[in-house]
Amino acid sequence: MLSLFASPLSPLVTALGYFVDTRLGDPSWLYHPVRALGWVIDRAEKAVRSRVGSEAGMKIAGATVTLLLSSTVAALVSTLIALPLLGFLLAVYFAYSGLALRCLLDEGADVERLLQADDIDEARVRLSYLVSRDTSRMDAVDIRRSLAETLSENFSDGFVAPLFYLCLFGPAGMWAYKTVNTFDSMWGYKNERYSHLGWFPARLDDVLNFIPARLSAVLILLVSRRPRPLAALRTVIRQAGKMESPNAGWPMAACAIALNARMGGPTSYFGRIKQKPLLGGEFAWDQALLARLLLTLKRTGGWSLLILISFQAFLWFAA
């Protein structure tokens, strides 16, 4: 039992990290490591663009910087959590800061509160912080639909995937994943500016999210207690396959099907309308459906912890 407190790789670190996340979230007064990652990645982009001009060179540079920074971050975290006494507390901090369930749910609830207060202009602004699509002309239905889509997608890559790698490889493995995911969020756009520089981190992020995305979908369906769950899962598989992303459609389709609500359709990106595949059921998103979605994600987060930490504990005590 003492070894649970002595090692930063123990299931206790995972449990405490989850507990702190659900209680504290992401307060503005506490510095978050992703901010430092964003600063480094931004500086790296400027350095690459000042030295590299060819498309092939951009791809090589993108891959090199991604692998170099993610391995450096993993090594740094591994060194810090190995420190005597302080290492355990740092491990809990890194576990907590790598999970984003409370932050995700709070951001969704904040936008919904603005809609309920009829402050649609501010709701559009707050939503714009969470999505890359145009929000300036959205009505309440569009805002809730866009919010439901980003909450569903980010539940997988912002919570389940970090938790998955935390349970398998500890805080160092978790932050190697978080580094790649941050590269993808900054460089993973399919446009002229990033199509070459961001090619490798986007593909690597797809690989790393392959299992977590599918695990997220299965857990969402189980928690929602849909009748005929196997038929619902087959529908998720079919609908998720229509999406451009190999992973994003899984949690999105699962949430849409679980609540019989509609996702996808015409969406404005950078001034252009994109027809996204339709997912889910027949109902448009309203206040009640969004509240059910937040509750479903909260409950699924708890079950995700229970299942993954049980697997981690099995590995821990079997070692």
C-alpha positions as CSV (number, residue, x, y, z in Angstrom):
1,M,0.0,0.0,0.0
2,L,2.9,2.4,0.8
3,S,4.2,2.0,-2.7
4,L,1.0,3.6,-4.0
5,F,2.1,6.8,-2.4
6,A,5.7,6.4,-3.2
7,S,5.4,6.0,-7.0
8,P,4.1,8.7,-9.3
9,L,2.9,6.0,-11.7
10,S,0.4,4.4,-9.4
11,P,-3.4,4.4,-9.8
12,L,-3.6,6.8,-6.9
13,V,-2.1,9.5,-9.1
14,T,-4.8,8.9,-11.7
15,A,-7.6,9.0,-9.1
16,L,-6.3,12.1,-7.4
17,G,-5.7,13.8,-10.8
18,Y,-9.3,13.1,-11.8
19,F,-10.6,14.3,-8.4
20,V,-8.7,17.6,-8.6
21,D,-10.0,18.1,-12.2
22,T,-13.6,17.6,-11.2
23,R,-13.3,20.0,-8.3
24,L,-11.0,22.7,-9.6
25,G,-11.3,22.7,-13.4
26,D,-9.0,25.2,-15.1
27,P,-9.0,28.4,-13.0
28,S,-7.4,31.5,-14.6
29,W,-5.0,31.9,-11.6
30,L,-3.3,28.6,-12.1
31,Y,-0.8,28.4,-14.9
32,H,-1.5,25.6,-17.4
33,P,1.3,23.6,-19.1
34,V,-0.5,23.8,-22.5
35,R,0.1,27.5,-22.5
36,A,3.9,26.9,-22.4
37,L,3.5,24.3,-25.1
38,G,1.6,26.8,-27.3
39,W,4.3,29.4,-26.8
40,V,7.0,26.9,-27.8
41,I,5.1,25.6,-30.8
42,D,4.4,29.2,-32.0
43,R,8.2,30.0,-31.7
44,A,9.0,26.8,-33.5
45,E,6.7,27.7,-36.4
46,K,8.3,31.1,-36.8
47,A,11.8,29.5,-36.8
48,V,10.8,26.9,-39.4
49,R,9.2,29.4,-41.7
50,S,12.3,31.6,-41.6
51,R,14.5,28.7,-42.7
52,V,12.5,26.3,-44.8
53,G,10.8,27.1,-48.1
54,S,10.0,23.8,-49.8
55,E,6.9,21.7,-49.3
56,A,9.0,18.6,-48.5
57,G,11.1,20.6,-46.1
58,M,8.0,21.8,-44.3
59,K,6.8,18.2,-43.8
60,I,10.2,17.1,-42.6
61,A,10.4,20.1,-40.2
62,G,6.9,19.5,-38.9
63,A,7.7,15.9,-38.1
64,T,11.1,16.7,-36.6
65,V,9.7,19.4,-34.3
66,T,6.7,17.3,-33.3
67,L,8.8,14.3,-32.3
68,L,11.5,16.4,-30.7
69,L,9.2,18.4,-28.5
70,S,6.9,15.5,-27.5
71,S,9.9,13.4,-26.5
72,T,11.5,16.3,-24.6
73,V,8.3,17.0,-22.7
74,A,7.9,13.3,-21.8
75,A,11.5,13.2,-20.6
76,L,11.1,16.4,-18.6
77,V,7.9,15.2,-16.9
78,S,9.5,11.8,-16.2
79,T,12.4,13.5,-14.5
80,L,10.2,15.8,-12.4
81,I,7.9,13.1,-11.1
82,A,10.9,11.0,-10.1
83,L,12.0,13.6,-7.6
84,P,12.0,12.4,-4.0
85,L,8.8,13.5,-2.1
86,L,7.9,16.3,-4.5
87,G,7.7,13.9,-7.4
88,F,4.3,12.4,-6.3
89,L,2.7,15.9,-5.9
90,L,4.1,16.9,-9.3
91,A,2.7,13.7,-10.8
92,V,-0.8,14.5,-9.4
93,Y,-0.5,18.0,-10.9
94,F,0.5,16.8,-14.3
95,A,-2.3,14.2,-14.2
96,Y,-4.8,16.8,-13.2
97,S,-3.7,19.4,-15.7
98,G,-3.8,16.9,-18.5
99,L,-7.5,16.1,-18.0
100,A,-10.1,18.6,-19.2
101,L,-13.5,17.1,-18.2
102,R,-14.5,19.9,-15.7
103,C,-13.3,22.6,-18.0
104,L,-15.1,21.1,-21.0
105,L,-18.4,20.8,-19.1
106,D,-18.1,24.3,-17.6
107,E,-17.5,25.9,-21.0
108,G,-20.5,24.2,-22.4
109,A,-22.7,25.3,-19.4
110,D,-21.4,28.9,-19.7
111,V,-22.5,29.2,-23.3
112,E,-25.9,27.7,-22.5
113,R,-26.4,30.1,-19.6
114,L,-25.8,33.0,-22.0
115,L,-28.4,31.6,-24.4
116,Q,-30.9,31.3,-21.5
117,A,-30.2,34.9,-20.6
118,D,-30.9,35.9,-24.3
119,D,-27.4,37.2,-24.7
120,I,-26.9,35.6,-28.1
121,D,-24.0,38.0,-29.1
122,E,-21.9,37.0,-26.1
123,A,-22.8,33.3,-26.6
124,R,-21.5,33.6,-30.2
125,V,-18.2,35.1,-28.9
126,R,-17.8,32.4,-26.2
127,L,-18.5,29.7,-28.7
128,S,-15.9,31.2,-31.0
129,Y,-13.2,30.4,-28.4
130,L,-14.1,26.7,-28.7
131,V,-14.6,26.2,-32.4
132,S,-12.9,27.2,-35.7
133,R,-16.1,27.8,-37.6
134,D,-17.8,31.1,-38.1
135,T,-20.1,32.0,-35.2
136,S,-21.0,35.6,-36.0
137,R,-24.4,34.8,-37.6
138,M,-25.5,31.8,-35.7
139,D,-28.9,31.6,-34.1
140,A,-29.6,29.7,-30.8
141,V,-30.2,26.4,-32.6
142,D,-26.9,26.7,-34.6
143,I,-25.0,27.6,-31.4
144,R,-26.3,24.6,-29.5
145,R,-25.6,22.3,-32.4
146,S,-22.1,23.6,-32.8
147,L,-21.6,23.4,-29.0
148,A,-22.8,19.8,-28.9
149,E,-20.5,18.8,-31.7
150,T,-17.4,20.3,-30.1
151,L,-18.2,19.0,-26.7
152,S,-18.7,15.5,-28.1
153,E,-15.5,15.6,-30.1
154,N,-13.4,17.1,-27.3
155,F,-14.7,14.7,-24.7
156,S,-12.6,12.1,-26.5
157,D,-9.4,13.9,-27.3
158,G,-9.5,16.2,-24.3
159,F,-10.4,13.7,-21.6
160,V,-10.6,10.0,-22.6
161,A,-7.4,10.0,-24.6
162,P,-5.3,11.7,-22.0
163,L,-6.8,9.4,-19.3
164,F,-6.1,6.4,-21.5
165,Y,-2.4,7.3,-21.9
166,L,-2.1,8.3,-18.2
167,C,-3.3,4.9,-17.2
168,L,-1.0,3.1,-19.6
169,F,2.2,5.2,-19.4
170,G,1.8,7.6,-16.5
171,P,2.0,11.4,-16.6
172,A,5.0,11.3,-19.0
173,G,3.1,9.3,-21.6
174,M,0.0,11.5,-21.0
175,W,2.0,14.6,-21.8
176,A,3.7,13.2,-24.8
177,Y,0.1,12.7,-26.1
178,K,-0.9,16.2,-25.0
179,T,2.0,17.7,-26.9
180,V,1.1,15.9,-30.1
181,N,-2.6,17.0,-29.6
182,T,-1.5,20.6,-29.1
183,F,0.5,20.5,-32.3
184,D,-2.6,19.2,-34.1
185,S,-4.8,21.9,-32.7
186,M,-2.3,24.6,-33.8
187,W,-1.0,23.1,-37.1
188,G,-3.6,20.5,-38.1
189,Y,-5.6,22.7,-40.4
190,K,-6.2,21.6,-44.0
191,N,-5.4,24.9,-45.6
192,E,-2.5,26.4,-47.6
193,R,-0.7,27.6,-44.5
194,Y,-0.6,24.3,-42.6
195,S,-1.2,21.5,-45.1
196,H,2.5,20.6,-45.2
197,L,3.9,21.8,-41.8
198,G,1.0,20.2,-39.9
199,W,0.7,17.0,-42.0
200,F,2.8,14.8,-39.6
201,P,1.3,15.9,-36.3
202,A,-2.2,15.6,-37.7
203,R,-1.6,12.0,-38.9
204,L,0.2,11.1,-35.6
205,D,-2.7,12.6,-33.6
206,D,-5.1,10.4,-35.7
207,V,-3.1,7.3,-34.7
208,L,-3.0,8.2,-31.0
209,N,-6.7,8.9,-30.9
210,F,-7.8,5.8,-32.8
211,I,-8.6,3.7,-29.7
212,P,-9.8,6.5,-27.4
213,A,-12.3,7.7,-29.9
214,R,-13.9,4.3,-30.3
215,L,-13.8,3.7,-26.6
216,S,-15.5,7.0,-26.0
217,A,-18.3,6.0,-28.4
218,V,-18.9,2.7,-26.7
219,L,-19.0,4.2,-23.2
220,I,-21.3,7.0,-24.3
221,L,-23.8,4.5,-25.7
222,L,-23.6,2.3,-22.6
223,V,-24.1,5.2,-20.2
224,S,-27.0,6.5,-22.2
225,R,-28.7,3.1,-21.9
226,R,-30.0,3.1,-25.5
227,P,-32.2,0.2,-26.4
228,R,-30.6,-2.3,-28.8
229,P,-27.1,-1.0,-28.0
230,L,-25.5,-3.2,-30.7
231,A,-27.7,-1.7,-33.4
232,A,-26.9,1.7,-32.1
233,L,-23.2,0.9,-32.3
234,R,-23.5,-0.3,-35.9
235,T,-25.2,3.1,-36.7
236,V,-22.3,4.9,-35.0
237,I,-19.8,2.9,-37.1
238,R,-21.7,3.7,-40.3
239,Q,-22.1,7.4,-39.6
240,A,-18.6,7.9,-38.2
241,G,-17.2,6.5,-41.5
242,K,-18.8,9.4,-43.4
243,M,-16.6,12.0,-41.6
244,E,-13.3,13.3,-42.9
245,S,-11.6,12.7,-39.6
246,P,-11.1,9.0,-38.8
247,N,-11.9,9.7,-35.1
248,A,-14.0,12.8,-34.6
249,G,-17.2,11.1,-35.9
250,W,-17.2,8.4,-33.2
251,P,-18.0,10.4,-30.1
252,M,-20.1,12.8,-32.1
253,A,-22.3,10.1,-33.7
254,A,-22.5,8.3,-30.3
255,C,-23.8,11.5,-28.6
256,A,-26.2,12.3,-31.4
257,I,-27.6,8.8,-31.5
258,A,-27.8,8.5,-27.7
259,L,-29.9,11.7,-27.5
260,N,-31.7,11.2,-30.9
261,A,-30.4,14.7,-31.9
262,R,-29.0,16.0,-35.1
263,M,-25.4,16.9,-35.8
264,G,-23.8,18.0,-39.0
265,G,-25.2,19.8,-42.0
266,P,-24.1,23.2,-43.5
267,T,-21.4,24.8,-41.5
268,S,-19.4,28.0,-42.2
269,Y,-15.6,27.8,-42.1
270,F,-13.5,30.8,-42.9
271,G,-16.3,32.3,-45.1
272,R,-17.1,29.1,-46.9
273,I,-20.1,26.8,-46.4
274,K,-19.1,23.2,-45.9
275,Q,-21.7,20.4,-46.0
276,K,-20.9,18.1,-43.1
277,P,-22.4,14.6,-42.9
278,L,-25.6,14.3,-40.9
279,L,-25.2,12.4,-37.7
280,G,-27.7,11.1,-35.2
281,G,-31.5,11.5,-35.1
282,E,-34.3,13.9,-35.9
283,F,-34.3,16.5,-33.1
284,A,-32.7,20.0,-33.2
285,W,-30.6,20.9,-30.2
286,D,-32.5,22.8,-27.5
287,Q,-31.9,23.6,-23.8
288,A,-33.1,20.3,-22.6
289,L,-31.1,18.2,-25.0
290,L,-27.9,20.2,-24.3
291,A,-28.5,19.6,-20.5
292,R,-28.8,15.9,-21.2
293,L,-25.6,15.9,-23.2
294,L,-23.6,17.6,-20.4
295,L,-25.0,15.1,-17.9
296,T,-24.2,12.1,-20.3
297,L,-20.6,13.3,-20.7
298,K,-20.2,13.8,-17.0
299,R,-21.4,10.3,-16.2
300,T,-19.4,8.8,-19.1
301,G,-16.3,10.6,-17.7
302,G,-16.9,8.8,-14.4
303,W,-17.3,5.4,-16.0
304,S,-14.2,6.0,-18.2
305,L,-12.2,6.6,-15.0
306,L,-13.6,3.5,-13.3
307,I,-12.8,1.2,-16.3
308,L,-9.4,2.6,-17.2
309,I,-8.1,2.9,-13.6
310,S,-9.2,-0.7,-13.0
311,F,-7.1,-1.8,-15.9
312,Q,-4.2,0.4,-14.6
313,A,-4.6,-1.1,-11.1
314,F,-4.5,-4.7,-12.6
315,L,-1.2,-3.8,-14.4
316,W,0.2,-2.2,-11.3
317,F,-0.5,-5.0,-8.9
318,A,0.5,-7.6,-11.4
319,A,3.9,-6.0,-12.0
